[in-house]
Amino acid sequence: HLAVQIRSRYEGMLVALPVEHWPAWADDSASTLAQRLLALARHIKPSQVATSKRGPKVDKPKAWVDAATARAHVSTDRLIKASKSKRP
């Protein structure tokens, strides 16, 4: 999580701060930087970065439709012809 946070903020830091304002350890070797990141990661509380679990889905009541309406067939061809005839 720490690496993702740092990576996502890095581009913004490049835009916002000139290089002379970066911390001195930013120019260190990769192994020194990795050691510093590990030291920072030891202080992270897992409960602060853990995602919350999704709750159970709530059932929605189905809308009531008359059975005759639900079974009624409507010809698509008739609908298209009717819409063409109504246009000015």
URSULFEN-V163603 format. One record per residue. NEAR is the number of other ideal C-beta (glycine too) atoms within 10 Angstrom. Layout:
BEGIN
near=NEAR
near=NEAR
END
This chain:
BEGIN
near=11
near=13
near=9
near=9
near=11
near=13
near=9
near=9
near=11
near=9
near=9
near=9
near=12
near=11
near=7
near=9
near=10
near=8
near=8
near=5
near=9
near=12
near=8
near=6
near=10
near=11
near=10
near=13
near=8
near=7
near=8
near=11
near=14
near=11
near=13
near=14
near=13
near=10
near=9
near=11
near=11
near=7
near=7
near=12
near=7
near=7
near=6
near=7
near=11
near=9
near=5
near=5
near=5
near=6
near=6
near=5
near=6
near=5
near=6
near=6
near=5
near=6
near=5
near=7
near=9
near=8
near=8
near=7
near=7
near=8
near=8
near=8
near=4
near=7
near=9
near=7
near=8
near=9
near=10
near=10
near=11
near=10
near=9
near=8
near=7
near=7
near=5
near=2
END
